[in-house]
Amino acid sequence: MVIRTISGIIGLPVLAVFLVLGGNYLRFGILFLSIIGLFEFYKAVSKKIMPVHFFGFWASILYVFFLDLKIDIEYYNMAIMFFVLCSLSFTVFMYEKINIYDVCITLVGFLYITLMLGNVYLVRSQEYGEYFVWLIFICAFCSDTGAYFTGSAIGKHKLTPVLSPKKTYEGAIGGILFTAIVAGFYGYCMYAMWQVGTKNMFLFYAMLGGLGSVFAQVGDLAASSIKRFAGIKDYGKIMPGHGGVLDRFDSVLFTAPLIYIFITLGKEVIF
């Protein structure tokens, strides 16, 4: 726990710097995390990095590079089709070593990690994105913190004994409530201190924080499910006390798309 806390104290300021700077700094930060996350995912599920997996790495580089460019949907469709065609070609030219399972893992890795993580940049690029982007991490990290302390104090009923034996229903509820309070207070600060949004910001953000906590916990359990299938404890050791990139950002992968969707579609409610 001490090592985990120290690692978090060091890592949070680094994360904050990238979020504050935004732009290309955040873009390259997301690309860095995506590449490491893909490596961890492919190594965990396939046990080794296979030739077809490199299409996942290249797709991630191209996706992050063109992330905020206004490109017609037709070009995205063509890019996806090209990605699928090239990946499936491996089942023909390397049929003795590559099968459809390897192709699916390649595609899922890109969608699960790079596509989801890219929403951090998309939120940051929105109007007032420098404020909204913090909601992603409030939902992810506060949910984890609230669930841990509540579960440690009063947790008795196991939530998912097979996937995560230490998680409890009490902890899950505590994580939702704590995140809702913190997110609501952050929404109030946005309106009172920075004149962003309306008087409804506390209520809106409290509800969004509660929902975000649910998504964060599902993201955490989804990562645990993958690790259980792969027969590993952690995805990596790059972050002492936390494991790999996917061990630390598994909740962020689920909260980032949620916040992006709500910020994009809910502007009338917010403003």
Secondary structure, DSSP 8 states (H G I E B T S, - for coil): -HHHHHHHHHHHHHHHHHHHH-HHHHHHHHHHHHHHHHHHHHHHHHSS--GGGHHHHHHHHHHHHTTTS---HHHHHHHHHHHHHHHHHHHHHTTTT--HHHHHHHHHHIIIIIIHHHHHHHHHTSTTHHHHHHHHHIIIIIHHHHHHHHHHHH--SEEETTTEEEEEHHHHHHHHHHHHHHHHHHHHHHHHHH--S-TTHHHHHHHHHHHHHHHHHHHHHHHHHHHHHHT-S-S-SSBTTTBSHHHHHTTHHHHHHHHHHHHHH-HHHH-
